[in-house]
Every structure is written in structure tokens, then in C-alpha cells.
Amino acid sequence: MGQRFIHILNGPNLDLLGVREPDIYGRQTLADVETACLRELDGSGVGLIFRQTNAEHEMVEWLHQARVGAFGVVINPAAFSYAGYPVLDALKMCDCPIIEVHISNIHKRDEEWRSRSIMSRSVTAMLSGMGIDGYALAVRHLLQIDERKAA
């Protein structure tokens, strides 16, 4: 078996992280997120595939690629969280642990619809409101899941 990868997949508007509503999402960028995740993986032998899209069909394709053999998936579905049923269906087909990450605490947001992620019904765990730290914590958790399986 070759190197296994954690797929970190980011949804709509996260390409503007650091610029978009910094009072909610902070000033750090996706490049900062990727750096933190790579740091977490250092020495683990697990690779990283890090992507962002504003297109639902592209997210579905990436989940199909991760479906079999991925070490794990960390997904920030962003706005797909609320009506992205094709993304939800693709998540259900993945045979690896899946961690849903949200930078803001979606349960504390003013808009009630933001507190109900449809993705949660198909993920292993969810981190919400930890800023970009949630991504590195999700990567760490995936590594720990694998360590427990090996023990």
C-alpha cells in the first residue's frame, strides 16, 4: 500500500479567508491553515491533499477521489453545509473517518439556518468555533484514530 493522504476540503468563499468578515473568521488565510496541518503531520508518514472550491460538483469529485483508501477527510463545507445534498451523498460513500470543521461557532451565529449542518449526519466528528485551530486538531484526531486501530 502506498502513502495514504488526509484530504482537507474547503467549500465556498473560504478562498477569501483572512479578508472575508475577519470579525467572524479571523485574519488568517487558507495558506496558514495548510501550514498548520502540515506541521501536525510532520513525521507521521501521512500526506496531505489540501483543496478549496466554490463549485459543488468539484467538491463531490474530490470526495469520490477520497472515497476509498484515504487516511481521512477534514471538510469545511461552508455554505454547502445547509443545502449541499450532493456533497452529503458523496460523504456517505467515504470509507474513512470524516471530521467536519467550522471556523466560527455555527451554533452561536445570528442566522438560525447556519446552526443546522446537514453534513453532521454523515461525519465521524465535528469541530466548530475553534478558529483555524480546528483543522490541526482534526488532523491530530485522525492520527489518533489510526493509532488506536493499530494498538
LOROKOL-198218 format. One line per 5 residues: their letters; for each residue x, y, z of C-alpha. Coordinates in steps of 0.05 Angstrom, whole numbers, plus 5000, padded with zeros to 4 digits. Layout:
BEGIN
A	X:Y:Z | ...
END
This chain:
BEGIN
MGQRF	5000:5000:5000 | 5028:5069:4981 | 5026:5132:5021 | 4958:5150:5049 | 4931:5220:5049
IHILN	4887:5264:5091 | 4842:5304:5045 | 4827:5374:5072 | 4770:5401:5031 | 4744:5472:5037
GPNLD	4679:5499:5009 | 4653:5564:4981 | 4684:5631:4998 | 4740:5602:5040 | 4788:5625:4986
LLGVR	4775:5694:5017 | 4792:5672:5087 | 4831:5728:5121 | 4793:5781:5081 | 4721:5760:5087
EPDIY	4687:5782:5152 | 4751:5779:5194 | 4710:5794:5257 | 4678:5725:5248 | 4731:5685:5211
GRQTL	4795:5718:5233 | 4853:5745:5192 | 4889:5680:5179 | 4887:5651:5109 | 4879:5582:5079
ADVET	4954:5581:5069 | 4960:5588:5145 | 4912:5530:5153 | 4952:5487:5106 | 5017:5503:5142
ACLRE	4987:5485:5210 | 4961:5419:5182 | 5028:5402:5150 | 5062:5416:5217 | 5014:5369:5251
LDGSG	5030:5314:5200 | 5105:5323:5204 | 5139:5256:5214 | 5074:5216:5211 | 5084:5188:5141
VGLIF	5014:5213:5122 | 5009:5260:5063 | 4963:5320:5054 | 4917:5338:4997 | 4892:5409:5010
RQTNA	4838:5440:4966 | 4785:5495:4962 | 4727:5503:4914 | 4667:5547:4903 | 4635:5493:4859
EHEMV	4593:5438:4889 | 4608:5389:4832 | 4682:5396:4844 | 4674:5381:4919 | 4634:5319:4900
EWLHQ	4690:5296:4853 | 4743:5306:4907 | 4702:5264:4955 | 4696:5210:4903 | 4772:5210:4898
ARVGA	4778:5204:4974 | 4723:5152:4978 | 4767:5090:4982 | 4836:5088:5014 | 4841:5157:5043
FGVVI	4870:5163:5112 | 4815:5212:5129 | 4776:5273:5106 | 4773:5340:5140 | 4718:5381:5108
NPAAF	4696:5452:5119 | 4634:5450:5075 | 4620:5524:5088 | 4554:5542:5053 | 4547:5471:5026
SYAGY	4531:5454:5099 | 4459:5478:5092 | 4435:5453:5024 | 4492:5414:4992 | 4457:5347:4986
PVLDA	4503:5321:4931 | 4562:5335:4979 | 4525:5299:5035 | 4513:5238:4990 | 4587:5237:4970
LKMCD	4608:5240:5043 | 4564:5180:5058 | 4604:5139:5007 | 4671:5152:5041 | 4700:5093:5078
CPIIE	4747:5133:5123 | 4738:5178:5184 | 4710:5247:5167 | 4717:5308:5210 | 4672:5368:5196
VHISN	4705:5435:5214 | 4674:5504:5220 | 4717:5564:5237 | 4661:5600:5272 | 4614:5570:5323
IHKRD	4556:5556:5276 | 4510:5544:5336 | 4522:5615:5361 | 4511:5652:5295 | 4454:5702:5288
EEWRS	4423:5667:5228 | 4388:5605:5255 | 4397:5567:5189 | 4472:5569:5199 | 4467:5525:5261
RSIMS	4440:5465:5223 | 4492:5430:5181 | 4463:5373:5142 | 4533:5344:5136 | 4536:5326:5211
RSVTA	4493:5264:5200 | 4549:5232:5159 | 4613:5252:5195 | 4654:5220:5249 | 4661:5284:5289
MLSGM	4652:5359:5285 | 4694:5418:5309 | 4660:5486:5309 | 4683:5553:5336 | 4757:5538:5346
GIDGY	4781:5584:5290 | 4831:5554:5243 | 4859:5513:5301 | 4801:5465:5289 | 4835:5440:5225
ALAVR	4900:5419:5260 | 4860:5388:5317 | 4820:5348:5265 | 4885:5323:5233 | 4912:5304:5302
HLLQI	4848:5267:5317 | 4852:5228:5252 | 4923:5207:5270 | 4899:5185:5339 | 4842:5144:5310
DERKA	4893:5107:5267 | 4940:5096:5327 | 4883:5066:5367 | 4865:5019:5309 | 4938:4996:5305
A	4943:4983:5380
END
